[in-house]
């Protein structure tokens, strides 16, 4: 019986050796996994593999509400990072098809709980940043992602409410870290980290972040993007001393006094 790799080679009309050479190796690899826009084996032709557009890939405007619903559902399949990335890139695959169909959705499962439970960067932000960077050039992705990160620290999550869903308590994290975001919400709500309510909160937050990322992308490509986030005064105060112009012993944009005692 032919192996899956041989099936792909036959569909692509290239040899096994050619599949492992150059872009053919990438095409073969993604064809064996679960791809955006559908599950199961999907062959990629040699012509397509050699015609992958240069980065950034072309963006197509998306519906934030549709993306939010997809991200919420995606959370229950693969958690926060997966939910956002699958929603945005998956929608692009549905709308535009190739080359977005080349990316395996499962590669984003690692981001659950701030990267395999390490509670660092919120997985929803992680997945959104990947999607944003995929379709925006170097001089733009940093500004869009920075705005999303800042927005995240100032919003009372969750805002999204699925059809028939009950109200949930909200909280403002002041931080992009999963640890701070979840802990703050647990303190405000009284629910435990492992409760179904906390998981529902993070599923809704995943929808919120995905929708906001799409709003920012749509605005950017419409030529209407304007950065509005302003860092807390404490960030400037800390970095004036500890930043490159003085002590030069740290870097960052987060609110330092959430974890560190302010000092003269």
N, C-alpha and C positions, 0 to 999 in steps of 0.2 A: 504493500500500500504506500502511496506517495506521502512523504512527510509534508507538514504545513509549509516549510520553507520551499520545497519543490513545487508545491501548488502556486505559491507566490511567484516563483521564478517562471513557471509556465504562463501564468496570467500576464506577467510583465514582458514576456518574450525575451528574457535575458537569461544568461547562464547562471548557475550557482556561484561561480567565481565572480562574475560581473556584479551580482547582488551584493557581494561583500567588498566591492571596490568602490571608493569614492562615495557619491551620494546614494548609490544603490544600497549600501549597508544601512543607511538611515531609513530608506524606503522599506527595506525588508524588516527592520526592527519594529517600526511603527505598525506595519501591516499585520504583525502577529499579536497585537494587543487590542485593548478596548479603545476605540478612537472617539473623538468628539463627533457628535451627530449620529451616533449609533454604536451598537456593540457588535463584536464578532470580527471575523477576518475581513479585511478590506484591502484589496491589492492596489498598489500604486505603480503606474506605468513608468517605464524608463524615461520617457519624455517628460513626465511630470517631475520625477525625481531630479532631473537635470535642469528643470525650469523653476525651481523653488525661488520665489522672489527674494531680493535682498531685504535685510532688516532696515527699517521697520516694515511690517506687513500692512497692506492697505486696510484701513478701518472703514466700517460701514455703520452708520448710526443705528443704535439699538433702542428699544423701548425699556425704560428703567423699571416699569411695573412688571413687565414680563420677565425681565432678568431677576427681579426680586423674588418672584414666585419660584422661579427655577432654582435660585440659590437656596431658598428655604427648604425646598424638597431635596436639594443636593446635600444639605447638611446631614440629613438622616441617612444618606448613603455613604458619605465619606468625610463628614465633619466640615469645619469652617473653611480651611484653605481650599479643599476640594470643592466645596459648595460655591464659593465665589468664582474660582477659576473656571470650573465647569460651566457655570451659568454664563459668564461673559464670552469665553472662547467658544463654548458650545453653541451659543446663539450666533456668533460670527460664523461658525461652521454651517449652521442651518441656513443663514442668510446668504453667505458668500461662498460656502463650500471650500474648495481647495484654495489656499494651502492649510487653512485652519483644521481641516480634517486629518492632518498629519500628526497632530499632537495627542498623545495618550492621556486621557483624563486622570488615570490612576497615578500618574507621577506626582500629583499634588496631595496625595493622602498623607505624606510625611508631616504636613503642617499642623495636624490636629493638636490642640492644646498647647499652642505656642512652640511647635516643632517637637513631635513625639512626646508630648506631655511635659516639656521643659518650661513651659509657661513664659516664653520670651515674647517675641513679637506676635501679636494676635494673628491667628491663622487667616482670618478674613482679610486683614490688611496685606498679609503675605501673598495670598492668591490674587488680590486686586492689583498689587504692584506688578506682579508677573504679567498679568493681562495688559495693563497700561503700557508697560515697557515694550511689549511685543508689537504694539501698533503706533508708538510715538518715538520720534528721533531723540537723540541725546540732549539736544537743547530744550526739549519740551517735557520729557517724562519726569525729570526731577521736580519741575514746578508743579505738575499735576499730582504726582504722588505726595509731595510735601503738603499740598493743600488737603488731600484726603487724610493724611496722618494727623494734621492739625485739627481738622473737622472732627475726627474720631475722638480726640481728647476732650472735646467741648460739648458733645451731644449726649442727651439723656437716652440711653439705650435700655430696652428696645423700643423702636417706633413702629416697626412693621407688625401688622396683626393679621394672621391668616383668617380665612373665612371660618366663622364659628369659634375662633379662638378667644379665650378669656383674657381679661386684662392682666397685665403683669406689672410689678413694681419696676421703676426705672432708676438709673443712677448715672452720674457723670464720672468717668474714670480719671480724667486729667492726665491719662497716660496711654500710650499705644501698647503697653505690655499686657499680655493675657493674665499674668499674675495679679496685677493691680486691677484690671478691668473686672475680673471675676470676683476677686476678694471684696472689692468695693460694693459690687452688686449683692453679694451674699450678706454683707453687713447690713445693707439697707433693707433687703427683702426678708431676711431671717431664714432663707432657704439654704440648705447645704450645697456644697460644690457638686456632690454626686446625685442631687435630687433631679427629678424629671422636670421640675420648674426651671432649674438652672440650665439644663440642656435645651429646653424650649426657648429660654432667653437667648442663648447663643445661636440657636437656629434663626431666630428673628433678627438678631444683630447681623448675622451673615447676609440676610436679605437686605438689610439697611445699607451695609457697606457695598454690596454689589450694585445696588441701585445708584448710590452716590457716585461710585466710580464711573458708571455709564453716563450719569449727568455731566460729570466733569469732562469726560472724553467727548461727548456730544458738543459741549460748549467749546472745547478746544478746537475741534474740527469745523465748527461754525464761525470760528474767529471771535468768539464771545467770552472766552475764558478770562477771568480776573481773579487773582489770588486775594483772598480776604482774611486768611488766618493770620493772627498776630500772636506771637509767643508771649507767655506771661512775663512780667517785668523781672521776676526772679531768675529767669533763664539768662537774661542779659547781665544781671548783677553777678551771677556765678561765673559766667564765661568771661566777663571783663577781667576777672582775677585769674581764673584757672585756664582760660583759653590761650591761644597762640601768642597773644600780644603781651602776656605777663608770665605766669607760672608755666604755661604750656604743658600741663600735665593731664589734660582730659579733653574730651570732645563730646558733642551731643546737642540735642535740641529739646530734650525732655525737661520737665519741671523738676529741678534737682531737689527742692525742699520737700517733695513728697516722701523722700527716703532719707535725706541728709539734713541735719540740723543747720539752720542758717548761722553764719558766724561773721564776725567783723573782718 
